[in-house]
C-alpha cells in the first residue's frame, strides 16, 4: 500500500486491518501539578488500578523517567516497578512495559542516555521491554537527536532492551529516523503522538498514521481523552477538575466541544457504553492504539470495555463532522516535529 492509498483509506474511514488494542499510561502517578497526586491517598488506589487493568487485558504500559513532579521525579516508574515485582514471572512476560527517556540538554551523544536508562531500569526492577525517545529535538537542537537515537539503537543491538520507540514527532521526521534505524538493523516498534477527537493538526496526524502504517510502526495515541474533557457529558460543564491547569483547559474546551460531546453521548447510549469508550474507539478506528491514563479501578474497567465493540462507519462520520466544527482544540506539543 502506498502512502497516498493509506491516507485515502484513513480519511474514508475504511478498515484495512483488525482494530488495535488498548494500553494505559501512568503520567498521573506522581504528578501533583496536573493530576493532584497525593501518595497517602493515591498509592493504594493506583495499586488496585494496576491489578484491575491487567485483569481486564490491558497489557501495554507506558511511563517515563520524567513522570513525577519535583522531588517525586521518577515516582511513576517506582510505583510501576513495585507493582510489577509482585506478579508471577509468566504474567510479567505477557506485558510490554515501555518507558520514555527525556532528551534534556545535558543528555547528548551516543552515551547521553546510558545513566538515565540504567536508572529507569532500576526503578522498574528490570521490567522494561521498550525504550522510547520522549520527544524530538529537531525544532530546537537537531544536532542532539541523532546521537541519542544511535545510543538507543545500541541498547537494542546489545540486548539490554528489546524494542525501540519514538514520541512527539511528525511524518517527515518519522520517515527519516525510521530509515536511519533500518540502516543499523534496528526496527522501529512504535511512535507516540497526541491523538483524540480534540487533537490539533488533523492533516499531520493523518499523514503520520499513513506513514507509520506503510512502515509497520504502531501509533500509540496519547491523551485520547483530552485530559478528561471527552468524558464529560453535555450539561456537566460545571464539573471542573481540582487542579488549576486542567480547570483552565476545561473552561476553554467544554463550551467549544458541546456539540461533539452531544454526538458522543448519543453514540454511547446506543451502545450502552460510556463516552470514554466512544473516544477510545474513534482512536482505534484510525488505526492507533490509545494509551489513556488510569487512576482508578473503575477507569480501568471502563477503558477495557471499549475492546468489546467498535464504531460503525456512520458513527465515525458523525463524530468527524462534529469535531470539524470545534473552534477550540487541545494545545499542540511544543516539541512536536514535522
C-alpha positions as CSV (number, residue, x, y, z in Angstrom):
1,X,0.0,0.0,0.0
2,X,1.3,3.5,-0.9
3,X,1.2,6.4,1.5
4,X,-1.4,8.1,-0.7
5,X,-3.6,4.9,-0.5
6,X,-3.2,4.8,3.2
7,X,-4.3,8.5,3.6
8,X,-7.4,7.9,1.4
9,X,-8.3,4.8,3.5
10,X,-8.0,6.6,6.8
11,X,-9.9,9.6,5.6
12,X,-12.7,7.5,4.1
13,X,-13.0,5.6,7.4
14,X,-12.4,2.1,5.9
15,X,-10.9,-0.7,8.0
16,X,-7.8,-2.3,6.4
17,X,-6.7,-4.3,9.4
18,X,-8.3,-5.5,12.7
19,X,-8.6,-2.8,15.3
20,X,-5.7,-2.3,17.6
21,X,-5.8,-3.0,21.3
22,X,-5.6,-0.5,24.2
23,X,-2.8,0.1,26.7
24,X,-2.6,2.6,29.6
25,X,-0.4,5.4,30.7
26,X,1.0,6.4,34.1
27,X,1.7,10.1,33.8
28,X,-0.6,10.9,36.7
29,X,1.3,8.6,39.1
30,X,3.4,11.1,41.0
31,X,2.2,14.2,39.2
32,X,0.9,16.9,41.6
33,X,0.8,19.8,39.3
34,X,-1.7,18.4,36.7
35,X,-3.3,15.5,38.4
36,X,-3.1,16.4,42.1
37,X,-1.2,13.2,43.2
38,X,-1.1,12.5,46.9
39,X,0.8,9.4,48.0
40,X,-1.2,8.7,51.1
41,X,-4.5,8.9,49.2
42,X,-3.5,7.5,45.9
43,X,-0.9,4.8,46.1
44,X,-3.2,2.0,47.4
45,X,-5.8,3.0,44.7
46,X,-3.1,3.0,42.0
47,X,-2.1,-0.5,43.0
48,X,-5.7,-1.6,42.7
49,X,-6.0,0.2,39.4
50,X,-2.9,-1.6,38.1
51,X,-4.3,-5.0,39.1
52,X,-7.7,-4.2,37.5
53,X,-6.1,-3.1,34.3
54,X,-4.1,-6.3,33.9
55,X,-7.0,-8.5,34.8
56,X,-9.0,-6.7,32.1
57,X,-6.4,-7.5,29.5
58,X,-4.6,-4.2,29.2
59,X,-1.0,-5.4,28.6
60,X,0.8,-2.3,27.2
61,X,2.0,0.0,30.0
62,X,3.6,3.4,29.2
63,X,5.6,5.5,31.6
64,X,8.6,7.9,31.5
65,X,11.7,8.8,33.5
66,X,10.3,12.4,33.9
67,X,6.9,11.4,35.3
68,X,6.6,12.7,38.8
69,X,6.9,16.4,39.7
70,X,9.7,17.9,41.8
71,X,11.1,15.6,44.4
72,X,8.7,12.9,43.1
73,X,10.6,12.7,39.8
74,X,10.6,9.0,38.7
75,X,7.7,8.2,41.0
76,X,5.7,6.7,38.2
77,X,8.4,4.2,37.4
78,X,9.0,3.4,41.1
79,X,5.3,2.6,41.7
80,X,5.1,0.6,38.5
81,X,8.3,-1.4,39.4
82,X,6.9,-2.3,42.8
83,X,3.6,-3.4,41.3
84,X,5.3,-5.5,38.6
85,X,7.6,-7.2,41.0
86,X,4.6,-8.8,42.8
87,X,3.4,-10.5,39.6
88,X,4.3,-14.1,38.7
89,X,7.0,-14.4,36.1
90,X,4.6,-15.7,33.5
91,X,2.3,-12.8,33.8
92,X,5.2,-10.3,33.6
93,X,6.3,-12.0,30.4
94,X,3.0,-11.2,28.8
95,X,3.3,-7.4,29.3
96,X,5.0,-4.7,27.3
97,X,6.5,-2.1,29.7
98,X,7.6,1.0,27.8
99,X,9.4,4.0,29.3
100,X,10.4,7.3,27.7
101,X,13.7,9.0,28.2
102,X,13.7,12.8,28.1
103,X,16.3,14.5,25.9
104,X,17.3,17.1,28.4
105,X,20.1,19.5,27.2
106,X,22.7,17.7,29.4
107,X,21.9,14.4,27.7
108,X,23.7,14.3,24.4
109,X,25.8,12.0,22.3
110,X,25.6,8.2,22.0
111,X,26.2,7.7,25.7
112,X,23.8,10.5,26.7
113,X,21.0,8.2,27.8
114,X,23.1,5.4,29.4
115,X,22.8,6.7,33.0
116,X,19.1,7.5,32.6
117,X,18.4,4.1,31.1
118,X,20.0,2.3,33.9
119,X,18.1,4.5,36.5
120,X,14.8,3.7,34.8
121,X,15.5,0.0,34.6
122,X,16.5,0.0,38.3
123,X,13.2,1.8,39.3
124,X,11.3,-0.6,37.1
125,X,13.1,-3.5,38.8
126,X,14.3,-4.8,35.4
127,X,10.9,-5.0,33.9
128,X,11.5,-3.0,30.7
129,X,10.8,-4.1,27.2
130,X,10.8,-0.9,25.2
131,X,12.7,2.3,25.5
132,X,11.5,5.5,23.7
133,X,12.8,8.9,22.9
134,X,10.4,11.2,24.8
135,X,10.3,14.0,22.2
136,X,12.1,15.1,19.1
137,X,14.7,17.8,19.4
138,X,14.5,18.6,15.7
139,X,12.9,22.0,16.2
140,X,15.5,23.4,18.7
141,X,18.6,21.2,18.8
142,X,18.7,19.0,15.7
143,X,22.3,18.1,16.4
144,X,21.3,16.4,19.7
145,X,18.7,13.9,18.4
146,X,20.7,11.7,16.1
147,X,23.4,10.9,18.7
148,X,20.8,10.0,21.2
149,X,18.9,7.9,18.7
150,X,22.1,5.9,17.8
151,X,22.6,5.4,21.6
152,X,19.1,3.9,21.9
153,X,19.7,1.7,18.9
154,X,22.8,0.4,20.6
155,X,20.8,-0.5,23.6
156,X,18.7,-2.8,21.4
157,X,21.6,-4.2,19.4
158,X,23.4,-5.1,22.7
159,X,20.4,-6.9,24.0
160,X,19.9,-4.5,27.0
161,X,16.3,-3.8,25.9
162,X,14.1,-5.5,23.3
163,X,12.4,-2.7,21.5
164,X,12.7,1.0,20.5
165,X,10.1,3.6,20.1
166,X,9.8,7.4,19.4
167,X,7.4,10.1,20.5
168,X,6.2,13.6,19.6
169,X,7.4,13.7,16.0
170,X,5.7,14.2,12.7
171,X,5.6,12.2,9.5
172,X,8.7,13.7,7.9
173,X,10.9,13.2,10.9
174,X,9.4,9.7,11.4
175,X,10.4,8.7,7.9
176,X,13.9,10.0,8.3
177,X,14.6,8.3,11.7
178,X,12.9,5.1,10.6
179,X,15.4,4.9,7.7
180,X,18.4,5.7,9.9
181,X,17.4,2.9,12.3
182,X,16.9,0.4,9.5
183,X,20.4,1.2,8.3
184,X,21.6,-0.1,11.7
185,X,19.3,-3.1,11.6
186,X,17.0,-1.9,14.4
187,X,13.3,-1.9,13.7
188,X,11.2,1.0,15.0
189,X,8.4,-0.6,17.0
190,X,6.1,2.4,17.8
191,X,5.6,6.2,17.7
192,X,3.6,8.2,20.2
193,X,1.6,11.2,19.2
194,X,-1.3,13.2,20.6
195,X,-4.5,11.8,19.1
196,X,-8.0,12.4,20.1
197,X,-11.3,13.9,18.9
198,X,-9.9,17.3,20.1
199,X,-6.3,16.9,19.0
200,X,-4.7,19.6,16.9
201,X,-3.4,19.4,13.3
202,X,-5.6,16.9,11.6
203,X,-3.6,16.7,8.4
204,X,-0.3,16.0,10.1
205,X,-1.9,13.3,12.3
206,X,-3.4,11.5,9.4
207,X,-0.2,11.7,7.4
208,X,1.7,10.3,10.4
209,X,-0.7,7.4,10.7
210,X,-0.3,6.7,7.0
211,X,3.5,6.8,7.0
212,X,3.5,4.6,10.1
213,X,1.2,2.1,8.6
214,X,3.4,1.9,5.5
215,X,6.4,1.1,7.6
216,X,4.7,-1.3,10.1
217,X,5.2,1.1,13.0
218,X,2.5,1.1,15.7
219,X,1.0,4.5,16.5
220,X,0.3,5.0,20.2
221,X,-2.4,7.6,20.8
222,X,-1.6,9.6,24.0
223,X,-4.2,12.0,25.6
224,X,-7.0,10.2,23.8
225,X,-9.5,11.7,26.3
226,X,-8.2,15.2,26.0
227,X,-7.3,15.4,29.8
228,X,-10.8,14.1,30.6
229,X,-12.8,16.6,28.6
230,X,-14.1,14.0,26.2
231,X,-15.6,12.0,29.2
232,X,-17.8,14.9,30.2
233,X,-21.5,14.5,29.1
234,X,-23.4,17.5,27.9
235,X,-24.7,19.5,30.8
236,X,-21.8,18.7,33.0
237,X,-19.9,21.9,32.2
238,X,-19.8,22.9,35.9
239,X,-18.0,19.8,37.0
240,X,-14.4,21.2,36.9
241,X,-11.2,19.4,37.9
242,X,-9.3,20.3,41.1
243,X,-6.0,21.4,39.6
244,X,-5.6,24.8,38.1
245,X,-4.2,23.7,34.7
246,X,-7.0,21.2,34.0
247,X,-9.7,23.7,35.1
248,X,-8.4,26.3,32.7
249,X,-8.4,23.7,29.9
250,X,-11.9,22.6,30.7
251,X,-13.2,26.1,30.7
252,X,-11.9,26.6,27.2
253,X,-12.7,23.3,25.7
254,X,-16.1,22.3,27.2
255,X,-18.1,25.1,25.6
256,X,-16.4,24.6,22.2
257,X,-16.9,20.8,22.3
258,X,-20.6,20.8,23.4
259,X,-21.9,19.6,20.1
260,X,-19.2,17.0,19.7
261,X,-19.8,15.7,23.1
262,X,-23.5,15.5,22.4
263,X,-22.8,13.2,19.5
264,X,-20.5,11.1,21.6
265,X,-23.2,10.9,24.3
266,X,-25.8,9.8,21.8
267,X,-23.5,7.0,20.4
268,X,-22.6,5.9,23.9
269,X,-26.2,5.5,24.8
270,X,-26.8,3.5,21.6
271,X,-24.0,1.1,22.6
272,X,-24.9,1.1,26.3
273,X,-21.3,2.3,26.7
274,X,-19.5,5.4,28.0
275,X,-18.3,8.5,26.3
276,X,-14.8,7.4,27.2
277,X,-15.3,4.2,25.2
278,X,-16.5,6.2,22.2
279,X,-13.4,8.4,22.3
280,X,-11.1,5.4,22.5
281,X,-12.8,3.5,19.7
282,X,-12.5,6.6,17.5
283,X,-8.8,6.4,18.0
284,X,-8.7,2.7,17.4
285,X,-10.8,3.2,14.2
286,X,-8.0,5.5,12.9
287,X,-5.5,2.6,13.3
288,X,-3.9,3.8,16.6
289,X,-3.5,2.1,20.0
290,X,-4.8,4.5,22.6
291,X,-3.0,4.7,25.9
292,X,-5.3,6.6,28.3
293,X,-4.1,7.4,31.7
294,X,-5.6,5.4,34.5
295,X,-6.0,6.4,38.2
296,X,-8.9,4.3,39.5
297,X,-10.1,0.6,39.1
298,X,-13.4,1.9,37.6
299,X,-11.5,3.8,34.9
300,X,-9.6,0.6,34.1
301,X,-12.8,-1.4,33.7
302,X,-14.4,1.3,31.6
303,X,-11.4,1.6,29.3
304,X,-11.1,-2.2,28.8
305,X,-14.9,-2.4,27.9
306,X,-14.1,-0.4,24.7
307,X,-12.4,-3.6,23.4
308,X,-15.8,-5.3,23.3
309,X,-17.3,-3.1,20.5
310,X,-16.4,-0.8,17.6
311,X,-17.8,2.2,15.8
312,X,-19.8,1.9,12.6
313,X,-18.8,3.8,9.5
314,X,-21.8,6.1,10.0
315,X,-20.9,6.8,13.7
316,X,-17.4,7.7,12.7
317,X,-18.7,10.1,10.1
318,X,-21.0,11.7,12.7
319,X,-18.0,12.2,15.0
320,X,-15.8,13.5,12.3
321,X,-18.4,16.0,11.2
322,X,-18.9,17.2,14.8
323,X,-15.2,17.5,15.5
324,X,-14.5,19.6,12.4
325,X,-16.7,22.4,13.7
326,X,-15.0,22.6,17.1
327,X,-13.4,26.1,17.3
328,X,-11.0,25.1,20.0
329,X,-8.6,22.2,20.2
330,X,-6.1,20.8,22.6
331,X,-2.8,22.7,22.6
332,X,-0.1,21.2,20.4
333,X,3.0,19.8,22.0
334,X,5.7,22.5,21.6
335,X,8.3,19.8,20.8
336,X,6.3,18.1,18.1
337,X,8.4,18.0,14.9
338,X,7.2,17.9,11.3
